[in-house]
């Protein structure tokens, strides 16, 4: 269930509130008036994209768009966050409708969903690069874009190592390697902090559920499975692929100590919803689960935990707290400094959901 399924029916696929990007004292790359004058001959959509790029540039130092003319359309929330986190937010000219972090990207024109982007809308923005997580649009989308001589980058992000490589690759492509290195350093620092905090604690047998009708869970080979292990958990779902569908009876047989509720945001087309598991505690089958009976159903802030992007270190900390309790000795944010520029910067996220 790489990012395709998550973008339409799991918290991660939906977009979450992003850090309130702190404005830098550095001047913006271009003034609003200058940017609009330079783009006066472009179609209205392109002009709006240019204005949004100026707003993103105002969040920090000069970005690659001002230096090299990069124009990026991002088709998944995780890659949108990544572009901003490495300090290249000014290069963004378009996004998917699920991209919502940092808030500045909401000013950009939408080119459709993660699974159903509009080729025409993308081409109208004259991008030099289209990025996104791998998903249902797949090779056909890449082939169509390459047919218009548009470069693409759709990396695998099913492990922390792959997430780090995605950041490094975007840094190379957008002339933002220092920012990418800082983003990677934050993930690694957070991982080290979590591993130290859970060291010596008994492992917690856990199941992480993305949806309930039908039940989709984190299985072996998914990046969520890696988060569970690093956070001191033992995934009760040991077979069936990365995102298996299972029955309530199967879940009863597995008998996990803790259920992690990753279902927020699955009800609406775009708006986040409430976690579902708490509403099922009196439903036959569900109410027989030991974790439900004993009050060990833990909701997750899914925009952080289930997006394979630059905030995944904080997502790991969120999982560790859900497994071991809020008393776990962890700081509130990543310890390495955030890069200046691009409208990024870790702050406590708002509940929501998607990659």
C-alpha positions in Angstrom: 0.0 0.0 0.0 2.8 2.4 -0.8 1.6 6.0 -1.1 -1.3 5.3 -3.4 -3.6 3.6 -0.9 -2.4 5.9 1.8 -3.2 9.0 -0.2 -6.9 8.2 -0.6 -7.8 6.2 2.5 -5.2 6.5 5.2 -4.1 9.4 7.4 -0.8 9.5 5.7 -2.3 9.9 2.3 -4.2 13.0 3.2 -1.8 15.7 4.1 -1.3 17.0 7.6 -0.9 20.4 9.1 2.7 21.3 8.5 5.1 23.2 10.7 4.2 26.9 10.9 7.3 27.9 8.9 9.2 30.5 10.8 10.1 33.5 8.7 13.8 34.2 8.2 15.5 37.5 8.6 17.0 37.0 5.1 15.5 38.9 2.2 13.2 37.1 -0.2 14.6 36.1 -3.6 12.2 38.3 -5.5 9.7 41.0 -4.6 6.1 40.2 -5.5 6.0 42.9 -8.1 9.2 41.8 -9.7 8.1 38.2 -9.9 4.8 39.1 -11.4 6.4 41.4 -14.0 8.7 38.6 -15.0 5.8 36.3 -15.5 3.2 38.7 -17.0 3.1 36.8 -20.3 2.4 33.4 -18.6 -1.1 31.9 -18.4 -3.1 32.8 -15.2 -2.4 29.4 -13.5 1.4 29.9 -14.0 1.2 33.4 -12.7 -0.6 32.2 -9.6 2.1 29.6 -9.1 4.8 32.2 -9.4 3.1 34.3 -6.7 3.0 31.3 -4.4 6.6 30.6 -5.1 7.5 34.1 -4.0 5.5 33.6 -0.8 7.5 30.4 -0.1 10.8 32.1 -0.9 9.9 34.8 1.7 10.2 32.2 4.4 14.0 32.0 4.1 17.1 32.7 2.1 17.4 32.5 -1.7 16.2 29.2 -2.9 17.2 27.2 -6.0 14.2 28.5 -8.0 15.7 32.0 -7.9 19.2 30.6 -8.6 18.6 28.1 -11.4 15.1 28.4 -12.6 13.9 25.1 -11.2 10.1 24.6 -11.3 8.8 21.7 -9.3 5.3 20.1 -9.1 5.0 17.7 -6.2 2.3 15.0 -6.3 2.5 13.7 -2.7 2.5 15.3 0.7 5.7 13.6 1.7 7.7 15.0 -1.3 6.1 18.4 -0.9 7.3 18.5 2.7 10.7 17.2 1.6 11.2 19.9 -1.0 10.4 22.6 1.7 12.5 20.9 4.4 15.7 21.0 2.3 15.2 24.7 1.7 13.9 24.5 -1.9 10.3 25.6 -1.3 10.6 28.5 -3.6 11.0 26.0 -6.5 7.5 24.6 -6.0 4.9 25.7 -8.5 2.2 23.1 -8.0 1.0 20.4 -5.6 -1.5 17.6 -5.2 -4.8 18.4 -3.4 -3.6 16.4 -0.4 -0.4 18.5 0.2 -0.9 20.8 3.1 2.4 21.2 4.9 3.9 23.7 5.3 0.8 25.9 5.2 2.4 28.1 2.5 1.9 25.4 -0.1 -1.8 25.8 0.1 -1.4 28.9 -2.1 -0.1 26.8 -4.9 -2.4 25.5 -7.6 -3.5 21.9 -7.3 -3.0 19.4 -10.1 -5.3 16.8 -8.7 -4.9 13.9 -6.4 -2.0 11.5 -5.7 -3.7 8.7 -7.7 -5.4 10.9 -10.3 -3.2 13.9 -11.2 -4.1 15.9 -14.3 -1.4 15.7 -16.9 -2.8 18.8 -18.6 -2.7 20.8 -15.3 0.9 19.7 -14.7 2.1 20.7 -18.2 0.3 24.1 -17.9 2.7 24.9 -15.0 5.8 24.4 -17.2 7.7 22.3 -14.6 11.3 21.2 -14.9 10.8 18.4 -12.4 7.8 16.4 -11.2 8.2 14.6 -7.9 6.1 12.2 -5.9 6.0 8.9 -4.0 5.5 5.8 -6.0 1.9 4.8 -6.3 -1.0 3.9 -8.6 -0.3 6.4 -11.3 3.0 4.6 -11.7 5.1 4.2 -14.9 2.3 5.5 -17.1 2.5 8.9 -15.5 6.3 9.0 -15.7 6.2 8.0 -19.4 3.7 10.7 -20.2 5.7 13.4 -18.5 8.9 12.3 -20.1 7.1 12.4 -23.4 6.8 16.2 -22.7 10.5 16.3 -21.8 9.7 16.8 -18.1 12.1 15.2 -15.6 10.6 13.0 -12.9 11.6 11.6 -9.5 9.3 9.0 -7.9 11.5 7.3 -5.2 10.7 4.3 -3.1 10.1 5.4 0.6 9.4 2.1 2.4 12.2 2.4 4.9 14.0 5.1 6.8 17.1 4.5 4.6 14.9 5.1 1.5 13.4 8.2 3.0 16.9 9.6 3.6 17.9 8.8 0.1 14.8 10.6 -1.2 15.9 13.7 0.6 19.5 13.4 -0.6 18.3 12.9 -4.2 16.1 16.0 -4.1 19.0 17.9 -2.6 21.1 16.9 -5.6 18.5 17.8 -8.1 17.5 21.1 -6.6 21.0 22.3 -5.7 20.0 22.0 -2.0 22.5 19.4 -0.7 23.3 21.2 2.6 19.6 21.5 3.4 19.1 17.8 2.6 22.0 16.8 4.8 20.5 18.8 7.7 17.1 17.1 7.2 18.7 13.7 7.2 20.7 14.6 10.3 17.4 15.5 12.1 15.9 12.1 11.3 19.0 10.3 12.5 19.3 12.4 15.7 15.6 11.6 16.5 16.1 7.9 15.8 19.1 7.8 18.1 17.2 9.5 20.8 14.3 7.1 20.5 16.4 4.0 20.5 18.2 5.2 23.6 14.9 5.9 25.4 13.4 2.5 24.7 16.6 0.6 25.4 16.1 -2.1 28.0 12.3 -1.8 28.0 10.2 -4.9 27.3 9.0 -5.2 23.7 5.3 -4.4 23.2 3.3 -6.7 20.9 1.4 -4.3 18.7 -0.8 -4.0 15.6 -1.0 -0.7 13.7 -4.3 -0.4 11.7 -4.8 2.0 8.8 -8.5 1.3 8.2 -11.3 -0.8 9.6 -13.7 -1.5 6.7 -11.9 -3.7 5.6 -9.0 -3.8 8.1 -5.7 -2.8 6.6 -2.6 -3.1 8.8 1.1 -2.4 8.8 2.8 -5.6 7.8 6.4 -6.7 7.2 8.4 -4.7 4.7 6.6 -1.4 5.2 8.2 1.6 6.7 5.6 1.6 9.4 6.8 -1.9 10.4 10.3 -0.5 10.8 9.0 2.3 13.0 7.3 -0.2 15.3 10.5 -2.2 15.7 12.7 0.9 16.3 10.2 2.2 18.8 10.5 -1.0 20.9 7.5 -2.9 19.5 7.0 -6.3 18.0 4.6 -6.3 15.1 1.9 -8.8 15.6 1.3 -8.8 11.8 4.2 -11.0 10.7 3.0 -12.1 7.3 0.8 -11.1 4.4 2.9 -8.3 2.8 3.5 -4.7 3.7 -0.1 -3.7 3.9 -2.3 -6.8 4.4 -6.0 -6.9 4.8 -7.1 -9.0 7.7 -10.4 -10.1 9.4 -11.4 -9.2 13.0 -11.2 -13.0 13.7 -7.5 -13.0 12.6 -6.9 -9.9 14.8 -8.5 -11.7 17.7 -6.2 -14.7 17.2 -3.1 -12.5 17.0 -4.2 -10.9 20.3 -1.8 -7.8 20.3 -1.1 -6.1 23.6 -1.7 -2.7 22.0 -3.6 -1.4 19.0 -2.3 1.7 17.3 -5.1 3.6 15.6 -3.9 5.1 12.3 -7.4 5.5 10.9 -7.9 9.3 11.3 -8.8 10.9 8.0 -10.3 7.9 6.2 -13.9 9.1 6.1 -13.8 12.3 4.1 -12.5 12.9 0.6 -10.1 15.6 1.9 -11.0 16.6 5.4 -9.5 14.6 8.3 -11.8 12.5 10.4 -11.7 11.2 13.9 -9.9 7.9 14.7 -12.3 5.0 14.3 -11.2 2.4 16.7 -12.6 4.2 19.8 -16.0 4.2 18.1 -15.8 0.4 17.6 -15.2 -0.6 21.3 -18.8 -1.8 21.7 -19.1 -3.5 18.3 -19.2 -7.4 18.4 -15.8 -8.8 17.5 -13.9 -5.6 18.3 -15.1 -5.5 21.9 -13.6 -9.0 22.4 -10.1 -7.8 21.6 -8.0 -7.8 24.8 -6.4 -4.4 23.8 -9.9 -2.9 23.5 -11.2 -4.4 26.8 -8.1 -3.2 28.7 -8.1 0.3 27.2 -4.9 -0.1 25.2 -6.0 1.5 22.0 -3.7 4.4 21.2 -4.5 7.0 18.5 -1.7 8.4 16.4 -1.2 11.8 14.9 -1.1 10.2 11.5 0.2 13.1 9.5 3.6 12.7 11.2 3.7 8.9 11.7 2.4 7.8 8.3 4.1 10.2 5.9 7.5 9.0 4.7 9.1 12.4 4.7 11.3 14.7 6.7 9.2 14.5 9.9 9.5 10.8 10.1 11.9 11.0 13.1 9.1 12.8 15.0 6.7 10.1 13.8 9.0 7.5 15.3 8.9 9.3 18.6 5.1 9.5 18.4 5.0 5.7 18.0 7.4 5.2 20.9 5.2 7.3 23.2 2.1 5.4 22.1 3.8 2.1 23.0 5.5 3.0 26.2 3.6 6.0 27.5 4.1 9.8 27.6 6.6 9.4 30.5 9.1 8.1 28.0 12.1 10.5 28.1 11.9 12.2 24.7 12.2 15.8 23.7 9.4 17.5 21.9 11.2 18.1 18.6 14.2 16.9 16.6 17.5 18.0 18.2 19.4 19.0 15.0 18.8 22.5 13.7 16.3 23.0 10.8 17.6 24.5 7.5 16.7 28.1 6.8 14.5 28.5 3.8 11.7 26.7 2.1 9.0 27.3 4.7 9.9 24.2 6.8 10.8 23.7 10.4 9.5 21.1 12.9 6.7 22.2 15.2 3.9 20.2 16.9 1.6 19.1 14.0 -2.1 19.3 13.9 -4.1 16.0 13.7 -4.9 15.0 10.1 -3.8 12.4 7.7 -1.9 11.3 4.3 1.7 10.7 2.6 
